[in-house]
Amino acid sequence: TAFKYDENNFRELNCINCGLCNKHCPIRLAPMMLDNFAVNKDFGRGKRYGALSCINCGVCSYVCPAKRNLSQRISDMASAIKEGRTI
């Protein structure tokens, strides 16, 4: 049988606080916390907690059972910080 794309299987869910993203980050960032800062547009805290150090490997998003778009949001936040759009 051919693979059929089902958008319901790729929907982002609320964080379940499992910590897998933190455990697997190769540079020991806290993607779960950075994601929260990004969602709340708290770019100042994101910068202090290492958003600019993210290497955009995508491991955090890959291992997330809630299918959170962690790496994309952290990357977007890092871009906002670099452009000076911090709060």
C-alpha positions as CSV (number, residue, x, y, z in Angstrom):
1,T,0.0,0.0,0.0
2,A,1.2,3.5,-0.8
3,F,1.8,6.0,2.0
4,K,-1.1,8.5,2.3
5,Y,-0.5,11.9,3.9
6,D,-2.9,12.3,6.8
7,E,-2.7,15.9,8.2
8,N,-4.2,14.6,11.5
9,N,-1.0,12.6,12.1
10,F,1.2,15.6,11.7
11,R,-0.5,18.1,13.9
12,E,1.4,19.8,16.6
13,L,0.2,19.0,20.1
14,N,0.7,20.7,23.5
15,C,4.1,19.9,25.1
16,I,3.8,16.9,27.4
17,N,7.0,17.9,29.4
18,C,8.7,14.6,28.6
19,G,12.1,16.3,28.3
20,L,13.3,14.3,25.3
21,C,14.2,17.4,23.4
22,N,16.4,18.6,26.2
23,K,17.9,15.1,26.6
24,H,18.8,14.8,22.9
25,C,20.0,18.4,22.2
26,P,23.7,17.9,21.0
27,I,24.8,21.3,22.5
28,R,22.8,20.9,25.7
29,L,20.3,23.7,25.2
30,A,16.8,23.5,26.7
31,P,14.5,23.4,23.6
32,M,11.4,23.0,25.7
33,M,12.1,26.2,27.5
34,L,13.3,28.1,24.4
35,D,10.1,27.1,22.6
36,N,8.1,28.6,25.4
37,F,10.1,31.8,25.2
38,A,9.5,31.9,21.4
39,V,5.7,31.3,21.7
40,N,5.5,34.1,24.2
41,K,7.8,36.3,22.2
42,D,10.1,36.6,25.2
43,F,13.2,37.1,23.0
44,G,15.3,38.6,25.7
45,R,15.1,35.5,27.8
46,G,15.5,33.4,24.7
47,K,18.8,35.1,24.0
48,R,20.0,34.7,27.6
49,Y,19.2,31.0,27.5
50,G,21.1,30.3,24.3
51,A,18.7,30.7,21.3
52,L,21.6,32.1,19.2
53,S,23.7,29.0,20.0
54,C,21.2,26.6,18.4
55,I,22.8,24.8,15.4
56,N,19.4,24.1,13.8
57,C,20.0,20.3,13.6
58,G,16.3,19.5,14.2
59,V,16.9,16.7,16.7
60,C,14.6,18.3,19.2
61,S,11.7,18.4,16.8
62,Y,12.5,14.9,15.5
63,V,12.4,13.2,19.0
64,C,9.3,15.2,20.2
65,P,6.3,12.9,20.7
66,A,4.0,15.9,20.6
67,K,5.4,16.8,17.1
68,R,6.3,20.3,18.3
69,N,7.9,22.6,15.7
70,L,10.7,23.3,18.2
71,S,13.6,23.9,15.9
72,Q,11.7,26.1,13.6
73,R,10.4,28.4,16.4
74,I,13.9,28.6,18.0
75,S,15.3,29.5,14.6
76,D,12.7,32.1,14.0
77,M,13.4,33.6,17.5
78,A,17.1,33.6,16.8
79,S,16.4,35.5,13.6
80,A,14.3,38.0,15.5
81,I,17.0,38.5,18.0
82,K,19.7,39.1,15.3
83,E,17.4,41.6,13.6
84,G,17.0,43.4,16.9
85,R,13.3,42.6,17.4
86,T,13.6,41.8,21.1
87,I,11.3,42.7,23.9
